[in-house]
Every structure is written in structure tokens, then in C-alpha cells.
Amino acid sequence: MTQHESIAEQFGGETIEVLYRRLLPLDAPKEFPLAGAGFYPPLNPRSYVEDEIRVDQDVAVRLRDGTTIYVDIYRPAKGVDTDMLPAILSWCWYGKRPGDESEEEWATFGVVPGTHSQMVKFEGPDPGFWCKKGYAVVNADPRGTGNSQGRLVLWGKQDGEDGHDAIEWIAQQRWSNGKVGMVGNSGLAMCQWFIAAERPPHLACIAPWEGTSDMYREFVSENGIPGPGFMNFVASIGRSASGLQEDYLAMLRKYPLMNAYWQSKVPEFAKITIPAYVTGGWSHVHMMGSINGFRRISSEKKWLRVHRDFEWPDLYSWWNMEDLERFFDRYLKGIRNGWEMTPKVRLDIMDAYDHDSQVRRPETDFPLERTNYTKLYLRGENELAGAPSSVATTISYDPQTEEANFDIKFTEDTELAGFIKAHLWVQADGHDEMDLFLTVQKLDQAGEWLPTSVFGFAHPGAWARARVSHRALDKDLSTDFQPVQSHRVEQRLSPGEIVAVDVAFYPHARIWHAGETLRLRIAGRYIRKDWFEPFSYDTDNKGRHLIHAGGKYDSYLQVPVIPPKHRSGAYVYR
């Protein structure tokens, strides 16, 4: 059993006992082997030149509270003593020098071997590319990871303050031009939200490419349903010469509802005002966070690109690297290269398998201004329709083994792009709790599932999850198209009680052709076929689930129908 140390800390004026677990030593084997993450070599301060890049290894950086962390600095070797360089900071606790783990090239899933150098930090910018473009890259081992001192805090305000201090240290180096930017996937994107909210004076721009925005709602407890699978996977990466690591799962058991601690894991988006280039992936767990971050930051100069690929090949493809280079050249080098003419929003509209109906379609905002939110009502045993039924119907399923499906066949090409929500009247027969796993899928003309795919794996479909006892909404965060649960009160169900629950799907963008069917699938468990991410959930389902529709129960699926930009007879322009 994992031993914990409890430390009293302040969050918004409230004292909360934070549980830390002992970090594994640096040489401990990986619990979940993942090339590039979780490797921390012994301290070895030195400078050398490789591939015309000057590397200053294990440079000590002192933070405001006296804690010492270590960074690796990569710069163009030519002109190293005279050039004034912008810097790109790669910040997260995955290990700053994964290339030292093996003499063999480490490869990122979905990225062709040889694409990036051994200098790249997992999910971060590649010095082998950026130094050749006139940038310095700084790979950091934050507080409590590797040889850096302190306790490892998994995102949050402490991480933001430490990143602030590192940026200000970088700006004071003799080779720095005083401008620092950030880029990275996943954990490296999540760190950017917290660091940018601290407003370090020399942070000029950020590029959070797919990053969760709310650790409670989107990561540890998806809408109230504990998700230990992915959290265990991520938390297993950290190693330290000495120290402790914040334990989210232990904290969720101790504090199952939203409190000041969990609120501290939500970035203060309104404080972010610098230019931002945000990306999201329709198939990825970070999708909601990317969209929420883009919508909530105060930056006047912000761009969103949403794609159908996985995060790693998206980050290291040449066309996206060149796109990002234009963004960084504009805000870190001051080059007037026309970047501002980039469409504010660019969307891939998925179709089937690895085919997209449209790629990088320009839009002015997200959600799209021309969205027609349309209610599809649950009718009968398995039907969705544009009007409710006057006849009440009850649909029953075993949450452990069965599901309820509701279908509607489109008579013309129909695009859905944006926020989907479900409004359902539900009842638990034989229990006081329900965990709902909702999916929107596409069926072909023959009624067969037509998935999208990533790496050849069939994605389960647009998804939403919710624990019914957490159904109370946060009125300040919720909108008609995006209900957001408060998670501050638990409302268990009484025998025979029927309640309404509103559930937001992760944003989605897909086209259904005439004759194809949209299916709403309701289940009590996560259903997938070979989808590769390590998700698992601690569900609380017993007895049977009942869905009530028709009559006084207006159960429906609300979908974001996007009309064509132009229609002329049979010609349609989207």
C-alpha cells in the first residue's frame, strides 16, 4: 500500500491537507514503458557542441523560495557568444533529456523515425529544428522531478510560479533577447496555462497544443466519475533523487467534491493576455481543455486550430512546424511576416476512417456563429426525431452489459460542428447512483458503424460522461450549449426518483451524408474496440438504468447543425 505524507497548504485562504506519495528513485524501472518519458540521468554539468548546437547541460536555476532546479540549454553554436536569441521553454516533469536513455533513437508513437532529434523533450519542441532557425531551447526538470529540489506538484499555481521564475531567469541570460515563448503537447500544454496566468513579464507568447483545462472535471474525475487508469499512467512517469509527488487519486478519495484545492487546478484564464496559438484534436482527451482555454483566455491575439490527427504527429509534422515558426517569428523575433492574417479558427471536419470532409477550414470564432442548435428527441424504443412524442416511453438497460441506442437517418448531408449536449430524464432501478457513458456515432447506409480512426484504431465516437449524483450545474460556467456541473454537492437518488441531467459532450466536428444515421448510445460503462489510450473508470452502477422519454419527459440530444456558407441549387459550399 502506498504510504502518504500529509502537508497542510493554503488554497484561496483555506487550509487543506495535501497528500503526497514518495517518488521512485531515478533508476527505478518504468511501470508503463513509454519511450521518451520518465528518464532522468544523474547530474552531469557540462557544455559541448553537437550538430552545430551548443548544449549547456544541467544548469542550475534558483527559484524565488530558494529551490534549485536544473535545465538544459540548446543554442546555435555559431555566434554563441554574440547572438541575442529568443528562447522557447519546454516545461513539464517528464524528463528533460530522454535521448540519454538509450543509444538507440527514441521514437514518438505515430512519428516517423528520424523526424526529430534525440535532444527533444517528450512532447516538446525539438532543439534540432529550432536552434537551426535562430532560437534557444530550454528543457527544464521542474521542482521535485529528476535532480531538481522540492516536492513535485502536478500542475497548479506552484507550477505556474516556478515557470514564471524560470522565464525571468532565461530573460536575464547574456544570450537572451528578452523574449520567451512556450510550446508543447499534453502535460507541456497544461503547464503553459498556469505559467501564463502568472504573467511573467518576459513571456511573449504561448502555444498550448492540446492541454486539459480542469484537472477535476476533465482528468481525474470526468464529470464525477473517477478515472484512475489515465491518471495512474501519467503519475507513474515521475522520478526523483529525493522528494514527494502530489497524489491526485488519494486526494480524490479524501476530497471527492470540488473544493479550493481542486479549484487551484483550474488556471486563471482571464489573466492570460499574451498571443496564443491553441490546438485541439477531435479524438483526444484534451479536446475540452483546448476549447475551454481558447474561449476563456483574455488574449486579443489568439488562434485555434482543431485537427483530426493525434497530438504527436501533429506537433512534429513539417507543415505544422513551419506554421508555428511563423507564429514564433512574429512574437519572439518581431518579424512582420503576415501571421495576423491567419484565420482565427481553422477546423478539420471529419468524415469516416482517416478521411476528412474539409481540412483547416477557416472560421471566425468557436463555437461557430452560424450554428443552428437542434433538438433531436428520444422517441419509442430506439428513435431520435425532430419533435417530441406525446406518448411516454421507458427504456431499460443493464449498465454492466447492455446499452440503449437511439437513431435518426439524415435525408441530406448534415454537418455537426461544436458542442453537443444531452438532456435526459433518468432513474436508477435498484440503486441510488448512475454513471452515464454517452456516445454519438455515425452509421453507414446499411446501418454499420462508420468510425473515424487514428493510427488505424477505430475511435469510440463523440463522448460524454456524467455521474448523476453530480448533476447540479455551475450557473456561472454553464451555457445552453455547454452545461457544466458544479461538483460541489452530491444528490443520491431515492427509490423511484426520476431526475433530469444535462451532459456536455466533448466538442466534435463531422459530416453525415444523406442516408447515413446518427446514433446516440447510452451505457453505464466505457465501450471501446481496441482504442489504445489507457482509460479506466471506477463506476458505481447496480440494478438497471431507466431512460424516460415522451409525454412530460423531454429527453433530447441537442446537436450543433452547421448550415452551408453558400447554397445555389444543387451546389453547396461549406
C-alpha positions as CSV (number, residue, x, y, z in Angstrom):
1,M,0.0,0.0,0.0
2,T,1.3,3.4,-0.9
3,Q,2.4,5.5,2.0
4,H,1.5,9.1,2.1
5,E,2.7,12.2,3.8
6,S,0.1,14.9,4.6
7,I,1.1,18.5,4.4
8,A,-1.1,21.4,5.3
9,E,-1.2,24.0,2.5
10,Q,-3.2,27.2,1.8
11,F,-5.6,27.4,-1.2
12,G,-7.6,30.6,-1.5
13,G,-7.4,31.3,2.2
14,E,-8.5,27.7,3.1
15,T,-6.1,25.2,4.7
16,I,-6.2,21.8,3.1
17,E,-4.2,18.7,3.9
18,V,-2.5,17.7,0.6
19,L,-1.4,14.0,0.3
20,Y,2.0,13.3,-1.2
21,R,3.4,9.9,-2.1
22,R,7.1,9.0,-2.1
23,L,8.6,9.4,-5.6
24,L,10.5,6.4,-7.1
25,P,14.3,6.8,-7.4
26,L,15.8,7.9,-10.7
27,D,16.8,4.4,-11.8
28,A,13.5,2.7,-11.0
29,P,12.1,0.8,-14.0
30,K,9.1,2.3,-15.7
31,E,5.7,0.9,-14.7
32,F,4.2,1.9,-18.0
33,P,7.1,1.8,-20.6
34,L,6.9,4.9,-22.8
35,A,9.9,5.9,-24.9
36,G,10.9,9.5,-24.2
37,A,9.1,10.0,-20.8
38,G,10.3,9.1,-17.3
39,F,14.1,9.1,-17.8
40,Y,16.3,11.3,-15.5
41,P,20.0,10.8,-15.8
42,P,22.4,11.7,-13.0
43,L,23.7,15.2,-12.7
44,N,26.5,15.9,-15.2
45,P,27.1,19.6,-15.7
46,R,29.0,20.2,-18.9
47,S,29.0,22.0,-22.2
48,Y,29.5,20.5,-25.6
49,V,28.7,21.0,-29.3
50,E,26.6,18.5,-31.2
51,D,25.2,19.0,-34.7
52,E,26.3,22.7,-34.7
53,I,24.3,23.2,-31.5
54,R,25.9,24.3,-28.2
55,V,24.5,22.3,-25.3
56,D,24.8,23.6,-21.7
57,Q,23.7,20.6,-19.6
58,D,22.3,20.6,-16.0
59,V,22.4,24.3,-15.5
60,A,21.2,25.3,-12.0
61,V,18.3,27.8,-11.7
62,R,17.3,29.2,-8.3
63,L,13.6,29.8,-7.8
64,R,12.1,32.6,-5.5
65,D,11.9,30.3,-2.4
66,G,15.5,29.1,-2.8
67,T,14.7,25.8,-4.5
68,T,17.2,24.8,-7.2
69,I,16.0,23.2,-10.4
70,Y,18.1,22.1,-13.4
71,V,17.7,22.9,-17.1
72,D,19.5,22.0,-20.4
73,I,20.1,24.9,-22.8
74,Y,20.4,24.5,-26.5
75,R,21.7,27.3,-28.7
76,P,23.2,27.7,-32.2
77,A,26.9,27.1,-31.8
78,K,27.8,29.7,-34.4
79,G,27.7,33.1,-32.8
80,V,27.1,31.6,-29.4
81,D,29.0,34.4,-27.7
82,T,27.4,37.3,-29.5
83,D,23.8,36.4,-30.7
84,M,20.8,37.7,-28.8
85,L,18.3,34.8,-29.1
86,P,14.6,34.3,-28.3
87,A,14.1,31.3,-26.2
88,I,11.5,28.5,-26.2
89,L,10.9,27.0,-22.8
90,S,9.9,23.3,-22.6
91,W,8.4,22.8,-19.1
92,C,7.0,19.6,-17.6
93,W,8.1,16.8,-15.3
94,Y,8.5,14.1,-18.0
95,G,12.4,14.3,-18.0
96,K,14.4,16.9,-19.9
97,R,16.9,14.6,-21.6
98,P,15.2,11.4,-22.8
99,G,17.7,10.9,-25.6
100,D,20.3,9.7,-23.0
101,E,18.2,6.7,-22.1
102,S,19.5,4.5,-24.9
103,E,22.0,4.6,-27.7
104,E,19.0,3.8,-30.0
105,E,16.8,6.6,-31.3
106,W,13.7,7.1,-29.2
107,A,10.6,7.4,-31.2
108,T,7.2,9.0,-30.6
109,F,4.2,7.0,-31.5
110,G,2.9,8.0,-34.9
111,V,6.1,10.0,-35.8
112,V,8.4,8.5,-38.5
113,P,11.8,7.6,-37.0
114,G,14.4,10.3,-37.8
115,T,11.8,13.1,-37.8
116,H,13.0,14.7,-34.6
117,S,16.4,14.7,-32.8
118,Q,17.4,12.9,-29.6
119,M,17.6,16.4,-28.0
120,V,13.8,16.8,-27.9
121,K,12.0,16.6,-24.6
122,F,8.9,14.3,-24.7
123,E,6.0,16.2,-26.2
124,G,8.2,19.3,-26.5
125,P,10.0,21.5,-29.2
126,D,12.9,19.9,-31.0
127,P,16.2,21.8,-30.5
128,G,17.5,20.1,-33.6
129,F,14.9,22.2,-35.6
130,W,14.6,25.4,-33.6
131,C,18.3,26.1,-33.0
132,K,18.8,25.9,-36.8
133,K,16.1,28.6,-37.0
134,G,17.8,31.0,-34.6
135,Y,16.2,30.1,-31.3
136,A,17.4,28.8,-28.0
137,V,15.5,25.9,-26.4
138,V,15.5,25.4,-22.7
139,N,14.4,21.9,-21.4
140,A,13.5,22.0,-17.7
141,D,13.1,19.5,-14.9
142,P,10.7,21.4,-12.7
143,R,10.5,21.3,-8.9
144,G,10.6,17.8,-7.4
145,T,11.5,15.9,-10.6
146,G,14.8,14.4,-11.6
147,N,17.6,16.1,-9.7
148,S,15.6,19.3,-9.1
149,Q,14.8,20.0,-5.5
150,G,11.4,20.2,-3.8
151,R,8.1,18.4,-3.9
152,L,6.6,17.6,-7.3
153,V,3.3,19.5,-7.8
154,L,1.3,18.2,-10.7
155,W,0.2,21.4,-12.3
156,G,-1.4,24.3,-10.4
157,K,-0.3,27.7,-9.0
158,Q,3.1,26.5,-7.6
159,D,4.0,25.1,-11.1
160,G,2.9,28.5,-12.6
161,E,5.1,30.5,-10.2
162,D,8.1,28.3,-10.8
163,G,7.7,28.6,-14.5
164,H,7.4,32.4,-14.1
165,D,10.8,32.4,-12.2
166,A,12.5,30.2,-14.9
167,I,11.3,32.5,-17.7
168,E,12.6,35.6,-15.9
169,W,15.9,33.8,-15.3
170,I,16.2,33.0,-19.0
171,A,15.5,36.6,-20.0
172,Q,18.5,37.7,-17.9
173,Q,21.0,35.5,-19.6
174,R,23.6,37.2,-21.7
175,W,22.5,35.4,-24.9
176,S,18.8,36.2,-24.5
177,N,16.9,38.9,-26.5
178,G,14.4,39.1,-23.6
179,K,11.6,37.2,-25.2
180,V,10.5,33.7,-24.2
181,G,7.8,31.5,-25.7
182,M,6.4,28.1,-24.9
183,V,5.1,25.2,-26.9
184,G,4.3,21.5,-26.2
185,N,1.6,18.8,-26.2
186,S,-0.5,17.5,-23.3
187,G,1.3,18.0,-20.0
188,L,3.5,20.6,-21.5
189,A,0.5,22.5,-22.8
190,M,-1.3,22.2,-19.4
191,C,1.7,23.8,-17.7
192,Q,1.5,26.8,-20.1
193,W,-2.0,27.8,-18.9
194,F,-0.7,28.1,-15.3
195,I,2.6,29.8,-16.1
196,A,1.0,32.3,-18.5
197,A,-1.6,33.2,-15.8
198,E,1.2,34.3,-13.6
199,R,2.1,36.9,-16.2
200,P,5.9,36.7,-16.3
201,P,7.0,40.0,-17.9
202,H,9.2,38.3,-20.5
203,L,6.8,35.6,-21.6
204,A,5.9,36.9,-25.1
205,C,3.6,34.1,-26.4
206,I,2.4,30.6,-25.8
207,A,1.4,27.6,-28.0
208,P,-0.5,25.1,-25.8
209,W,-1.1,22.3,-28.3
210,E,-3.8,20.2,-26.7
211,G,-4.0,20.7,-22.9
212,T,-6.6,19.9,-20.3
213,S,-8.0,22.9,-18.6
214,D,-9.6,21.5,-15.4
215,M,-7.9,18.7,-13.6
216,Y,-11.0,17.6,-11.7
217,R,-13.7,17.7,-14.4
218,E,-11.5,16.5,-17.3
219,F,-8.7,14.5,-15.9
220,V,-9.1,12.8,-12.5
221,S,-12.8,12.6,-12.2
222,E,-14.6,13.0,-15.6
223,N,-17.8,14.8,-14.6
224,G,-17.8,13.0,-11.3
225,I,-16.7,9.5,-12.4
226,P,-13.2,8.7,-11.1
227,G,-10.8,7.8,-13.9
228,P,-7.7,6.1,-12.3
229,G,-6.5,4.5,-15.5
230,F,-5.0,7.5,-17.3
231,M,-4.1,9.3,-14.0
232,N,-2.1,6.2,-12.8
233,F,-0.3,6.1,-16.2
234,V,0.7,9.8,-16.1
235,A,1.6,9.8,-12.4
236,S,3.9,6.8,-12.8
237,I,6.3,8.8,-15.0
238,G,7.8,10.9,-12.2
239,R,11.2,10.0,-10.7
240,S,13.3,12.0,-8.2
241,A,16.7,11.8,-6.4
242,S,14.7,12.7,-3.3
243,G,11.2,14.1,-2.7
244,L,7.5,13.7,-2.8
245,Q,4.8,13.7,-5.5
246,E,1.3,15.1,-5.2
247,D,-1.2,12.1,-5.3
248,Y,-4.3,13.1,-7.2
249,L,-6.1,9.8,-6.7
250,A,-5.5,9.9,-3.0
251,M,-6.8,13.5,-2.9
252,L,-9.9,12.4,-4.9
253,R,-10.7,9.8,-2.3
254,K,-10.1,12.3,0.5
255,Y,-11.9,15.2,-1.3
256,P,-14.4,13.7,-3.8
257,L,-16.2,17.1,-4.4
258,M,-14.9,20.3,-5.8
259,N,-13.1,22.5,-3.2
260,A,-10.4,25.1,-3.0
261,Y,-7.7,22.5,-3.7
262,W,-9.4,21.3,-6.9
263,Q,-10.2,24.9,-7.9
264,S,-6.5,25.7,-7.7
265,K,-6.0,23.1,-10.5
266,V,-8.1,25.3,-12.8
267,P,-6.0,28.0,-14.5
268,E,-7.0,31.6,-14.1
269,F,-7.6,32.0,-17.8
270,A,-8.8,35.6,-17.6
271,K,-5.3,36.6,-16.6
272,I,-3.7,35.3,-19.8
273,T,-3.4,38.2,-22.3
274,I,-0.4,37.4,-24.5
275,P,-0.7,36.0,-28.0
276,A,-1.7,32.3,-28.1
277,Y,-1.7,29.6,-30.7
278,V,-4.0,26.8,-29.4
279,T,-4.7,23.4,-31.0
280,G,-7.0,20.6,-30.2
281,G,-7.7,17.1,-31.5
282,W,-11.3,15.9,-32.1
283,S,-10.3,12.4,-30.9
284,H,-8.3,13.3,-27.8
285,V,-8.9,13.6,-24.1
286,H,-7.5,17.2,-24.1
287,M,-10.2,18.4,-26.5
288,M,-12.4,20.1,-24.0
289,G,-9.5,21.7,-22.3
290,S,-8.2,23.2,-25.5
291,I,-11.5,24.7,-26.4
292,N,-12.2,26.0,-22.9
293,G,-8.7,27.6,-22.8
294,F,-9.1,29.2,-26.2
295,R,-12.6,30.6,-25.2
296,R,-11.7,31.8,-21.7
297,I,-8.3,33.5,-22.1
298,S,-8.4,37.3,-22.5
299,S,-5.8,37.5,-25.3
300,E,-7.0,39.6,-28.2
301,K,-4.4,37.8,-30.4
302,K,-5.4,34.2,-30.2
303,W,-5.7,31.4,-32.8
304,L,-7.3,28.0,-32.7
305,R,-6.6,25.0,-35.0
306,V,-8.5,21.8,-34.4
307,H,-7.4,18.7,-36.3
308,R,-8.4,15.0,-36.6
309,D,-4.8,13.6,-36.1
310,F,-3.2,12.5,-32.8
311,E,-1.1,15.1,-30.9
312,W,2.4,13.8,-31.6
313,P,2.4,13.6,-35.4
314,D,0.6,16.9,-35.4
315,L,3.4,18.5,-33.4
316,Y,6.3,17.2,-35.4
317,S,4.9,17.4,-39.0
318,W,6.8,19.9,-41.2
319,W,3.7,21.8,-42.2
320,N,2.8,22.5,-38.6
321,M,6.4,23.2,-37.5
322,E,6.6,25.8,-40.3
323,D,3.2,27.3,-39.2
324,L,4.4,27.5,-35.6
325,E,7.7,29.1,-36.8
326,R,5.7,31.9,-38.4
327,F,3.9,32.5,-35.1
328,F,7.1,32.5,-33.1
329,D,9.0,34.6,-35.6
330,R,6.2,37.2,-35.3
331,Y,6.1,37.4,-31.5
332,L,9.6,36.3,-30.4
333,K,11.6,37.9,-33.2
334,G,9.3,40.8,-34.2
335,I,9.3,39.8,-37.8
336,R,6.3,41.2,-39.6
337,N,5.5,38.1,-41.7
338,G,1.7,38.4,-42.1
339,W,0.9,36.0,-39.3
340,E,-2.0,38.2,-38.2
341,M,-3.8,37.2,-41.4
342,T,-4.0,33.6,-40.3
343,P,-7.7,32.7,-39.8
344,K,-8.6,33.0,-36.2
345,V,-10.1,29.4,-36.3
346,R,-9.2,26.5,-38.6
347,L,-11.1,23.3,-38.4
348,D,-10.8,19.8,-39.8
349,I,-14.3,18.4,-40.5
350,M,-14.1,14.6,-40.1
351,D,-16.0,12.1,-42.3
352,A,-15.0,8.4,-42.0
353,Y,-11.9,6.5,-41.0
354,D,-8.9,8.7,-41.8
355,H,-10.7,10.8,-44.4
356,D,-11.8,14.4,-43.7
357,S,-14.5,16.2,-45.5
358,Q,-12.6,19.5,-45.1
359,V,-9.1,20.4,-43.8
360,R,-8.2,23.7,-42.0
361,R,-11.5,25.3,-43.0
362,P,-11.3,29.0,-41.9
363,E,-13.8,30.3,-39.4
364,T,-14.0,33.5,-37.3
365,D,-14.7,32.0,-33.9
366,F,-15.7,28.9,-31.9
367,P,-18.4,27.9,-31.4
368,L,-19.3,28.9,-35.0
369,E,-21.6,31.9,-35.2
370,R,-23.9,30.3,-37.7
371,T,-24.6,27.3,-35.5
372,N,-28.2,26.1,-35.5
373,Y,-28.7,24.2,-32.2
374,T,-31.2,21.5,-33.0
375,K,-33.0,19.2,-30.5
376,L,-33.4,15.5,-31.5
377,Y,-36.0,14.0,-29.1
378,L,-35.8,10.4,-27.9
379,R,-38.9,8.6,-29.1
380,G,-40.1,5.0,-28.7
381,E,-37.5,2.3,-28.2
382,N,-34.7,3.5,-30.4
383,E,-35.6,6.6,-32.4
384,L,-34.5,10.2,-32.5
385,A,-36.8,12.8,-34.1
386,G,-37.2,16.5,-34.6
387,A,-40.4,16.6,-32.4
388,P,-41.2,15.1,-29.1
389,S,-43.7,12.3,-28.7
390,S,-46.8,12.7,-26.7
391,V,-46.6,9.1,-25.6
392,A,-44.4,8.4,-22.6
393,T,-41.8,5.6,-23.0
394,T,-39.4,4.0,-20.6
395,I,-36.2,2.4,-21.9
396,S,-34.4,0.0,-19.6
397,Y,-30.9,-1.5,-19.9
398,D,-28.3,-3.3,-17.7
399,P,-25.5,-0.8,-17.2
400,Q,-22.9,-3.6,-16.9
401,T,-23.7,-5.5,-20.2
402,E,-26.3,-3.6,-22.3
403,E,-26.9,-0.2,-23.8
404,A,-29.7,1.9,-25.2
405,N,-29.4,3.2,-28.8
406,F,-31.4,6.0,-30.5
407,D,-31.1,6.6,-34.2
408,I,-32.0,9.2,-36.8
409,K,-31.3,8.9,-40.5
410,F,-30.4,12.1,-42.3
411,T,-32.1,12.8,-45.6
412,E,-29.5,15.3,-46.7
413,D,-25.8,16.0,-46.0
414,T,-25.7,17.4,-42.5
415,E,-22.6,18.8,-40.7
416,L,-22.4,18.9,-36.9
417,A,-19.5,21.0,-35.5
418,G,-19.3,22.3,-32.0
419,F,-20.9,21.4,-28.7
420,I,-23.4,18.5,-28.4
421,K,-25.4,18.1,-25.2
422,A,-27.8,15.5,-23.9
423,H,-30.8,16.4,-21.7
424,L,-32.1,13.1,-20.2
425,W,-34.7,12.0,-17.6
426,V,-33.2,9.1,-15.8
427,Q,-33.9,6.7,-13.0
428,A,-31.9,4.0,-11.2
429,D,-33.8,0.8,-10.5
430,G,-32.2,-1.0,-7.6
431,H,-29.6,1.6,-6.7
432,D,-29.1,5.3,-5.7
433,E,-26.5,6.2,-8.3
434,M,-26.0,6.1,-12.1
435,D,-22.9,6.6,-14.2
436,L,-23.7,7.5,-17.8
437,F,-21.4,7.0,-20.7
438,L,-22.8,8.6,-23.9
439,T,-21.5,8.3,-27.4
440,V,-22.6,9.8,-30.7
441,Q,-21.7,7.6,-33.7
442,K,-22.1,7.5,-37.4
443,L,-23.7,4.5,-39.3
444,D,-23.5,4.0,-43.0
445,Q,-26.5,3.4,-45.3
446,A,-26.5,-0.3,-44.3
447,G,-26.6,0.5,-40.6
448,E,-23.0,-0.5,-39.9
449,W,-20.8,1.6,-37.6
450,L,-18.6,4.0,-39.6
451,P,-15.9,5.2,-37.2
452,T,-13.1,7.7,-37.5
453,S,-9.6,6.3,-37.0
454,V,-6.3,7.4,-35.6
455,F,-3.2,5.2,-36.1
456,G,-5.6,2.7,-37.6
457,F,-7.6,2.4,-34.4
458,A,-11.4,2.9,-34.5
459,H,-12.3,5.9,-32.2
460,P,-15.3,5.2,-30.0
461,G,-17.1,8.4,-31.2
462,A,-18.0,11.8,-29.7
463,W,-18.2,11.2,-26.0
464,A,-19.8,12.5,-22.8
465,R,-19.7,11.1,-19.2
466,A,-21.5,12.0,-16.1
467,R,-22.3,10.8,-12.5
468,V,-26.0,11.5,-11.9
469,S,-25.5,12.4,-8.3
470,H,-23.2,15.3,-9.5
471,R,-25.9,16.7,-11.8
472,A,-26.2,20.1,-10.2
473,L,-24.9,22.8,-12.6
474,D,-22.5,25.6,-12.1
475,K,-24.7,28.5,-13.2
476,D,-21.7,30.8,-13.8
477,L,-19.9,28.4,-16.1
478,S,-22.9,26.8,-17.9
479,T,-24.4,27.9,-21.2
480,D,-27.3,26.5,-23.1
481,F,-25.0,24.6,-25.4
482,Q,-22.4,23.6,-22.7
483,P,-23.7,22.6,-19.3
484,V,-21.0,22.4,-16.6
485,Q,-21.5,20.6,-13.4
486,S,-20.5,22.3,-10.1
487,H,-19.5,19.1,-8.4
488,R,-20.0,20.8,-5.0
489,V,-23.0,18.7,-3.9
490,E,-23.8,15.0,-4.1
491,Q,-27.5,14.2,-4.7
492,R,-28.0,10.5,-4.5
493,L,-31.2,9.1,-6.0
494,S,-34.2,8.0,-3.9
495,P,-36.2,4.8,-4.9
496,G,-38.4,5.6,-7.8
497,E,-37.0,9.1,-8.2
498,I,-36.8,10.4,-11.8
499,V,-34.4,13.3,-12.4
500,A,-33.2,15.4,-15.3
501,V,-29.5,15.5,-16.1
502,D,-27.7,17.7,-18.6
503,V,-24.4,16.4,-20.0
504,A,-22.0,18.2,-22.3
505,F,-20.1,16.2,-25.0
506,Y,-16.6,17.0,-25.9
507,P,-16.7,19.2,-28.9
508,H,-17.0,17.4,-32.2
509,A,-17.0,18.1,-36.0
510,R,-18.2,15.6,-38.5
511,I,-20.4,15.3,-41.6
512,W,-23.2,12.8,-42.1
513,H,-24.1,12.2,-45.7
514,A,-27.7,11.7,-47.0
515,G,-28.8,8.2,-46.0
516,E,-26.3,7.9,-43.1
517,T,-27.5,7.6,-39.5
518,L,-26.6,9.4,-36.3
519,R,-26.7,7.1,-33.3
520,L,-26.9,8.1,-29.6
521,R,-25.6,5.3,-27.4
522,I,-26.3,5.4,-23.7
523,A,-24.4,2.9,-21.4
524,G,-23.1,2.5,-17.9
525,R,-19.6,1.8,-18.9
526,Y,-16.9,2.9,-21.3
527,I,-17.3,0.9,-24.5
528,R,-14.4,0.7,-27.0
529,K,-12.9,-1.7,-29.5
530,D,-9.1,-1.6,-29.4
531,W,-8.9,2.2,-28.8
532,F,-5.4,2.4,-27.4
533,E,-5.4,5.1,-24.6
534,P,-5.2,3.6,-21.1
535,F,-8.6,4.8,-19.8
536,S,-10.5,3.0,-17.0
537,Y,-13.2,4.2,-14.6
538,D,-14.5,3.4,-11.1
539,T,-18.2,3.2,-11.9
540,D,-21.0,2.9,-9.4
541,N,-23.8,1.1,-11.2
542,K,-26.2,-1.6,-9.9
543,G,-29.6,-2.9,-11.0
544,R,-30.9,-1.3,-14.1
545,H,-30.9,2.1,-15.7
546,L,-34.2,3.6,-16.9
547,I,-34.4,6.4,-19.5
548,H,-37.8,8.2,-19.7
549,A,-38.9,10.0,-22.9
550,G,-42.0,11.4,-24.4
551,G,-45.0,12.9,-22.6
552,K,-43.8,15.1,-19.8
553,Y,-40.2,13.8,-20.2
554,D,-38.5,15.9,-22.8
555,S,-35.3,13.8,-23.2
556,Y,-33.3,15.0,-26.2
557,L,-30.0,15.3,-27.8
558,Q,-29.0,18.8,-28.9
559,V,-26.7,19.0,-31.9
560,P,-24.8,21.9,-33.5
561,V,-26.0,21.9,-37.1
562,I,-23.8,24.0,-39.3
563,P,-25.6,25.3,-42.5
564,P,-23.5,25.7,-45.6
565,K,-21.8,29.0,-46.1
566,H,-23.4,29.2,-49.6
567,R,-26.1,27.2,-51.4
568,S,-27.1,27.7,-55.0
569,G,-29.4,25.0,-56.3
570,A,-27.6,21.7,-56.1
571,Y,-24.3,23.5,-55.4
572,V,-23.3,23.6,-51.7
573,Y,-20.2,25.4,-50.4
574,R,-19.2,24.6,-46.8
